[in-house]
Amino acid sequence: MKSLINRILSNDKITTLRNSLKLKPVQINKYSSVNASISDAFLFRTDQDFLTYFRFSDILNIFYNIKNSKVELVFFDNRNNFIKKLNLDKIYKLNEICIDKEFMNNREVYGHFYIFHDHKQVGLDNLLLSNRCYLGFSKKGINPSFVHGNSFVKGKNFINGKIESNFVKTSFLKNYKYFIQEDFSDIDKLELFFNNPTNKLIKFTVNGKNYSIEPDNDIMVKMTKIEKVEIISNCTQLRPLVFTFKENFYDVHHC
């Protein structure tokens, strides 16, 4: 009976209703798989003279002593159109990839990508991992500003290769409010990058202006001459990656 009740309470529609009523809300669900590599939706930019560095570690080797592991990286543009897949069969404890226009088939674009670790070691069960990794954004050759991953978005099962998603949850109402804890009075402009980590339409406002994001899409919100940023949405964890610009300087961070 307890197992049945737990299954009912964890049903997606029931979870959305609970989040709408703020009745023991579920902001991010427990992983349904125990044999998976979980990835963020990592932002990349080749627009506006940006290029992106991606640094990741061989965590299967470092923490589990698994040799000959490999990774798969899958790239999409901001409208979730597939761009390319990169399979790396030989990786090191520390690795770096430069994502520039040439890497993106000479396209000036922004979007997201996933990293999935894999191994072929027999008898290794109940392994669940997430590599938060680091992104570095360089504009016109300036030293890159680095930031780590933001939210769990996709998982790939080690055994059957099945892709899991929808870890972050939503509400029927725009009743989740988030303030970026920073004063932007001295900043010339902001660029906020949002990714929809769910399989549902997300509706949100930034300082009262309405926006929406289709599932697995990205959107950039530009702002100038503001002091505070208030985000209200029907997503339990809608937190942007923040680019701040002041004269010839810029910085990138989470909020």
C-alpha positions as CSV (number, residue, x, y, z in Angstrom):
1,M,0.0,0.0,0.0
2,K,2.8,2.4,0.9
3,S,4.5,1.7,-2.4
4,L,1.3,2.4,-4.3
5,I,0.8,5.7,-2.5
6,N,4.3,6.7,-3.3
7,R,3.8,6.0,-7.0
8,I,0.6,8.0,-7.0
9,L,2.2,11.0,-5.2
10,S,5.2,10.9,-7.7
11,N,2.9,10.9,-10.7
12,D,3.9,13.8,-13.0
13,K,0.4,15.4,-13.0
14,I,0.0,14.9,-9.2
15,T,3.5,16.5,-8.7
16,T,2.5,19.5,-10.9
17,L,-0.7,19.9,-8.9
18,R,1.2,19.7,-5.6
19,N,3.6,22.4,-6.9
20,S,0.7,24.5,-8.0
21,L,-0.8,24.4,-4.5
22,K,2.6,24.5,-2.8
23,L,1.5,21.3,-1.0
24,K,4.9,19.6,-0.2
25,P,6.2,20.8,-3.5
26,V,8.7,18.7,-5.5
27,Q,11.3,21.0,-7.1
28,I,13.4,18.2,-8.5
29,N,12.5,14.6,-8.5
30,K,14.5,11.6,-7.5
31,Y,16.3,9.8,-10.3
32,S,14.2,6.9,-11.6
33,S,17.4,5.2,-12.8
34,V,20.3,4.0,-10.7
35,N,22.6,3.3,-13.6
36,A,22.9,6.6,-15.4
37,S,25.1,9.5,-16.3
38,I,23.3,12.8,-15.6
39,S,24.1,15.9,-17.5
40,D,23.3,19.6,-17.3
41,A,22.2,21.5,-20.4
42,F,25.5,23.3,-20.8
43,L,25.4,26.7,-22.6
44,F,27.7,27.4,-25.5
45,R,28.2,30.6,-27.5
46,T,29.8,31.3,-30.8
47,D,27.7,34.5,-31.4
48,Q,28.9,38.1,-30.8
49,D,32.6,37.1,-31.0
50,F,32.3,34.6,-28.2
51,L,33.8,31.2,-28.1
52,T,33.3,28.6,-25.4
53,Y,35.8,26.3,-23.5
54,F,34.4,23.2,-21.9
55,R,36.5,21.5,-19.2
56,F,35.5,18.1,-17.9
57,S,37.2,15.3,-15.9
58,D,37.2,11.6,-16.2
59,I,35.2,11.0,-13.0
60,L,34.8,7.3,-13.7
61,N,38.5,6.9,-13.5
62,I,39.1,9.4,-10.7
63,F,36.4,8.2,-8.3
64,Y,35.7,4.6,-9.4
65,N,39.1,3.6,-10.9
66,I,37.3,2.6,-14.1
67,K,39.8,2.6,-17.0
68,N,39.1,3.2,-20.7
69,S,35.9,5.2,-20.1
70,K,34.5,7.5,-22.8
71,V,32.1,10.4,-23.2
72,E,29.5,11.4,-25.7
73,L,28.7,15.1,-26.3
74,V,25.5,16.1,-28.1
75,F,25.0,19.6,-29.4
76,F,21.8,21.5,-30.1
77,D,21.0,25.1,-31.1
78,N,18.8,27.3,-29.0
79,R,15.7,25.9,-30.7
80,N,16.8,22.4,-29.9
81,N,17.8,21.6,-33.5
82,F,20.5,18.9,-33.5
83,I,23.9,20.2,-34.6
84,K,26.4,17.4,-34.0
85,K,27.5,14.6,-31.8
86,L,31.1,14.1,-30.6
87,N,32.2,10.7,-29.3
88,L,35.5,10.7,-27.4
89,D,36.8,7.1,-26.9
90,K,40.0,8.3,-25.2
91,I,39.9,10.8,-22.5
92,Y,42.2,12.0,-19.8
93,K,41.7,12.9,-16.1
94,L,41.4,16.5,-17.2
95,N,40.1,17.5,-20.7
96,E,39.3,20.7,-22.6
97,I,37.3,21.3,-25.8
98,C,37.2,24.6,-27.6
99,I,33.8,25.4,-29.1
100,D,34.2,28.1,-31.7
101,K,32.6,28.9,-35.1
102,E,34.7,26.4,-36.9
103,F,33.6,23.7,-34.4
104,M,30.0,24.7,-35.1
105,N,30.3,24.4,-38.8
106,N,31.1,28.2,-39.1
107,R,27.8,29.1,-37.4
108,E,27.4,32.1,-35.1
109,V,24.9,30.6,-32.7
110,Y,24.1,29.8,-29.1
111,G,22.6,26.7,-27.6
112,H,23.2,23.8,-25.3
113,F,24.9,20.4,-25.1
114,Y,25.0,17.4,-22.9
115,I,27.8,15.2,-21.8
116,F,27.2,11.5,-21.0
117,H,29.9,9.3,-19.5
118,D,30.0,5.6,-20.4
119,H,31.9,2.5,-19.4
120,K,32.0,-1.2,-20.3
121,Q,33.0,-2.6,-16.9
122,V,30.9,-5.7,-16.1
123,G,29.2,-6.1,-12.7
124,L,29.2,-2.4,-11.8
125,D,25.6,-1.7,-10.8
126,N,23.8,1.1,-9.0
127,L,26.2,3.7,-10.4
128,L,24.7,7.2,-10.7
129,L,26.9,10.2,-11.5
130,S,26.8,13.7,-12.6
131,N,29.8,15.7,-13.9
132,R,29.0,19.4,-13.3
133,C,32.0,20.5,-15.5
134,Y,33.2,24.0,-16.3
135,L,32.4,26.4,-19.1
136,G,34.7,29.3,-20.0
137,F,33.4,32.1,-22.2
138,S,35.9,34.2,-24.1
139,K,35.0,37.3,-26.1
140,K,37.4,38.6,-28.8
141,G,40.3,36.6,-27.3
142,I,39.9,37.9,-23.7
143,N,40.7,35.6,-20.9
144,P,37.7,33.4,-20.4
145,S,35.3,33.7,-17.5
146,F,34.5,30.3,-16.1
147,V,31.3,28.9,-14.5
148,H,30.1,25.4,-13.6
149,G,26.9,23.6,-14.7
150,N,23.5,24.9,-13.6
151,S,20.8,22.1,-13.4
152,F,20.3,18.4,-14.0
153,V,18.5,18.0,-17.3
154,K,19.2,14.7,-19.2
155,G,20.4,11.3,-18.1
156,K,21.6,8.4,-20.2
157,N,21.3,4.9,-18.8
158,F,24.6,3.0,-18.8
159,I,22.9,-0.4,-19.6
160,N,20.3,0.3,-22.3
161,G,21.3,3.8,-23.4
162,K,17.8,5.2,-22.7
163,I,17.6,9.0,-22.3
164,E,15.8,10.3,-19.2
165,S,14.6,13.8,-18.7
166,N,12.2,16.1,-16.8
167,F,14.1,16.0,-13.5
168,V,13.1,19.6,-12.8
169,K,9.4,20.1,-12.1
170,T,6.8,22.6,-13.1
171,S,3.6,24.1,-11.8
172,F,0.2,24.9,-13.4
173,L,0.7,28.5,-12.1
174,K,3.4,31.1,-12.3
175,N,3.9,30.9,-8.6
176,Y,7.7,30.4,-8.2
177,K,9.6,33.6,-7.6
178,Y,13.3,34.0,-7.7
179,F,15.4,37.2,-7.1
180,I,18.9,37.4,-8.4
181,Q,20.9,38.4,-5.4
182,E,22.9,41.1,-7.0
183,D,22.8,44.8,-7.6
184,F,23.3,45.7,-11.3
185,S,23.2,49.4,-10.9
186,D,26.7,49.9,-12.1
187,I,26.4,47.4,-15.0
188,D,26.0,48.7,-18.6
189,K,23.9,45.7,-19.7
190,L,22.9,42.1,-18.9
191,E,22.3,39.0,-20.9
192,L,20.4,36.3,-19.1
193,F,20.4,32.8,-20.7
194,F,17.6,30.5,-19.7
195,N,17.3,26.8,-20.6
196,N,14.0,24.9,-20.3
197,P,15.0,21.8,-18.5
198,T,11.5,20.2,-18.7
199,N,9.3,18.6,-21.3
200,K,6.6,21.3,-20.9
201,L,6.2,24.9,-21.9
202,I,7.6,27.3,-19.4
203,K,6.1,30.7,-18.9
204,F,7.9,33.4,-17.0
205,T,8.4,37.1,-16.4
206,V,11.5,39.0,-15.9
207,N,10.8,42.3,-14.1
208,G,7.2,42.1,-15.3
209,K,7.9,41.3,-19.0
210,N,6.5,38.1,-20.3
211,Y,8.5,35.3,-22.0
212,S,8.0,31.6,-22.8
213,I,10.4,28.8,-23.6
214,E,9.5,25.6,-25.5
215,P,10.8,22.3,-24.1
216,D,14.5,21.9,-24.3
217,N,14.9,25.4,-25.8
218,D,17.1,28.3,-24.8
219,I,16.3,32.0,-24.7
220,M,18.5,35.1,-24.1
221,V,17.0,38.0,-22.3
222,K,18.8,41.4,-22.7
223,M,18.4,44.1,-20.1
224,T,19.9,47.6,-19.6
225,K,19.7,50.2,-16.8
226,I,18.3,48.0,-14.2
227,E,19.1,47.5,-10.5
228,K,17.4,44.2,-9.5
229,V,16.1,41.2,-11.4
230,E,12.9,39.4,-10.4
231,I,11.9,36.1,-12.2
232,I,8.5,34.6,-11.7
233,S,7.7,31.3,-13.5
234,N,5.8,28.0,-13.5
235,C,9.2,26.2,-13.2
236,T,10.5,25.3,-9.8
237,Q,14.1,25.9,-10.7
238,L,14.4,28.5,-13.5
239,R,17.8,30.1,-12.9
240,P,19.7,31.8,-15.7
241,L,23.3,32.1,-16.5
242,V,24.2,35.7,-16.2
243,F,26.5,37.7,-18.4
244,T,27.3,41.2,-17.1
245,F,29.0,43.9,-19.3
246,K,30.7,47.1,-18.1
247,E,32.6,49.1,-20.7
248,N,35.2,46.6,-22.1
249,F,34.8,44.1,-19.3
250,Y,32.4,41.2,-18.8
251,D,31.8,38.5,-16.4
252,V,29.8,35.2,-16.3
253,H,28.2,33.6,-13.3
254,H,25.3,31.7,-11.8
255,C,22.8,33.4,-9.5
